[in-house]
Amino acid sequence: MERVSKDNYYLDIAQTVLERATCLRRVYGAIIVKNDEIISTGYNGAPRGRKNCVDLGFCTREALRVPRGERYELCRSVHAEANAIISASRRDMVGGTLYLAGRDAQSGELLGDATSCSMCRRQIINAGLERVVIRRTPSEYEVVQVKDWISEDDSLPEMP
């Protein structure tokens, strides 16, 4: 019997966590792991006490036909990565890994292009996480070194 790799094991757990997500566009699950111990989990959904898009039956960004990656201020959800970070202590996260899995909410297909938005990247950097492992297929994934997000500062304007 061949054992599943540790990265795929944790990605499977992140994929289970996304089953709680409440977005009508894309659902994400994230877990933070350090020293082979799960520190926290998170999925995308409205802040505690507020109605979720699935409860309201509509997505504002979808209704306004906002392209992916734009106008996040219109979104009701807190992202999976942010929720996982909020639920953990920084001292427990420093040097750890965030595992991220995403699916299309309508089709249920895995998102081969899943990634963290610029705001979540900033939070991941400040949390002191070392790596982000993103599921691409049921068995393939991409490993991002957070130091690369630091050196490739996407908040600086491109100069001509």
C-alpha positions as CSV (number, residue, x, y, z in Angstrom):
1,M,0.0,0.0,0.0
2,E,1.4,3.4,-1.0
3,R,0.9,6.1,1.6
4,V,-0.4,9.6,0.6
5,S,2.3,12.2,0.9
6,K,2.2,14.6,3.9
7,D,1.4,17.6,1.6
8,N,-1.5,15.7,0.0
9,Y,-2.7,14.5,3.4
10,Y,-2.9,18.1,4.6
11,L,-4.4,19.3,1.3
12,D,-7.1,16.6,1.7
13,I,-7.9,18.1,5.1
14,A,-8.0,21.6,3.6
15,Q,-10.4,20.3,0.9
16,T,-12.7,18.9,3.6
17,V,-12.6,22.2,5.4
18,L,-13.9,24.0,2.2
19,E,-17.1,22.0,2.6
20,R,-18.1,24.6,5.2
21,A,-17.5,27.6,2.8
22,T,-20.6,29.7,1.9
23,C,-19.5,31.6,-1.2
24,L,-21.5,31.2,-4.3
25,R,-18.5,31.7,-6.7
26,R,-15.5,29.9,-5.3
27,V,-15.1,27.9,-2.1
28,Y,-11.8,27.6,-0.3
29,G,-10.4,25.8,2.7
30,A,-7.2,26.5,4.5
31,I,-5.3,24.9,7.3
32,I,-2.1,26.0,9.0
33,V,0.4,23.3,10.0
34,K,3.6,23.5,12.0
35,N,5.7,20.6,13.1
36,D,3.1,18.1,11.8
37,E,0.4,19.6,14.0
38,I,-2.7,21.4,12.7
39,I,-2.7,24.8,14.3
40,S,-6.0,26.2,12.8
41,T,-8.4,25.9,9.9
42,G,-10.4,28.4,7.9
43,Y,-12.9,28.6,5.1
44,N,-14.4,31.5,3.3
45,G,-17.7,32.9,4.6
46,A,-19.4,36.0,6.0
47,P,-18.2,37.3,9.4
48,R,-19.7,35.7,12.4
49,G,-23.3,36.8,12.9
50,R,-23.8,38.1,9.4
51,K,-25.8,36.4,6.7
52,N,-23.8,34.3,4.1
53,C,-24.3,34.6,0.4
54,V,-25.7,31.1,0.3
55,D,-28.4,32.2,2.9
56,L,-29.2,35.4,0.9
57,G,-29.3,33.5,-2.4
58,F,-27.0,36.0,-4.3
59,C,-23.5,37.2,-4.6
60,T,-23.1,41.0,-5.0
61,R,-19.9,40.6,-7.1
62,E,-21.6,38.1,-9.3
63,A,-24.7,40.3,-9.7
64,L,-22.4,43.2,-10.7
65,R,-20.3,40.9,-13.0
66,V,-17.1,41.9,-11.2
67,P,-14.2,40.0,-12.7
68,R,-12.3,37.6,-10.5
69,G,-9.6,39.3,-8.4
70,E,-11.3,42.7,-8.4
71,R,-13.4,44.7,-6.0
72,Y,-13.1,42.5,-3.0
73,E,-14.6,45.2,-0.8
74,L,-18.0,44.2,-2.3
75,C,-17.6,40.6,-1.1
76,R,-19.3,39.5,2.1
77,S,-16.8,36.8,2.9
78,V,-13.7,36.7,5.0
79,H,-11.2,34.5,3.0
80,A,-10.2,31.1,4.1
81,E,-6.5,32.1,4.7
82,A,-7.6,35.1,6.8
83,N,-9.9,33.0,8.9
84,A,-7.2,30.4,9.5
85,I,-4.8,33.2,10.6
86,I,-7.4,34.8,12.8
87,S,-7.9,31.6,14.6
88,A,-4.2,31.0,15.5
89,S,-1.5,32.7,17.5
90,R,1.3,34.2,15.6
91,R,3.9,32.4,17.8
92,D,2.3,29.1,16.7
93,M,2.3,30.0,13.0
94,V,5.9,31.4,12.6
95,G,7.7,29.0,10.2
96,G,4.6,27.0,9.5
97,T,2.8,26.1,6.3
98,L,-0.6,27.1,5.0
99,Y,-2.4,24.5,2.9
100,L,-5.0,25.8,0.5
101,A,-7.6,24.1,-1.6
102,G,-10.4,25.6,-3.8
103,R,-13.3,24.5,-5.8
104,D,-15.8,26.2,-8.2
105,A,-19.0,26.6,-6.2
106,Q,-21.2,25.8,-9.1
107,S,-19.4,22.9,-10.8
108,G,-17.6,21.5,-7.8
109,E,-14.4,21.2,-9.9
110,L,-11.1,21.8,-8.2
111,L,-9.6,25.2,-9.0
112,G,-6.3,24.5,-10.9
113,D,-5.6,28.3,-10.7
114,A,-6.3,28.8,-7.0
115,T,-4.1,31.3,-5.3
116,S,-4.1,33.8,-2.4
117,C,-5.3,37.3,-3.1
118,S,-2.9,40.2,-2.4
119,M,-4.6,41.0,1.0
120,C,-4.3,37.4,2.1
121,R,-0.7,37.3,0.9
122,R,0.1,40.3,3.2
123,Q,-1.6,38.5,6.1
124,I,0.4,35.3,5.4
125,I,3.6,37.3,5.3
126,N,2.8,39.0,8.6
127,A,1.8,35.7,10.2
128,G,5.3,34.5,9.7
129,L,4.3,31.5,7.6
130,E,7.1,30.0,5.5
131,R,5.3,28.1,2.8
132,V,1.9,28.0,1.1
133,V,1.0,24.7,-0.6
134,I,-1.9,25.0,-3.1
135,R,-3.8,22.1,-4.5
136,R,-3.9,22.0,-8.4
137,T,-5.3,18.5,-9.0
138,P,-6.3,15.7,-6.6
139,S,-2.6,14.7,-6.4
140,E,-0.6,17.7,-7.7
141,Y,0.2,20.9,-5.9
142,E,2.3,24.0,-6.0
143,V,4.6,25.0,-3.2
144,V,5.1,28.7,-2.8
145,Q,7.9,30.1,-0.6
146,V,6.5,33.1,1.2
147,K,9.9,34.8,0.9
148,D,9.2,35.0,-2.8
149,W,6.0,37.0,-2.2
150,I,8.0,39.3,0.0
151,S,10.6,39.9,-2.7
152,E,8.0,40.1,-5.5
153,D,6.2,43.0,-3.9
154,D,2.9,43.2,-5.7
155,S,1.9,46.4,-3.9
156,L,4.5,48.5,-5.7
157,P,3.4,50.0,-9.0
158,E,5.2,48.9,-12.1
159,M,7.4,51.7,-13.4
160,P,7.9,52.2,-17.2
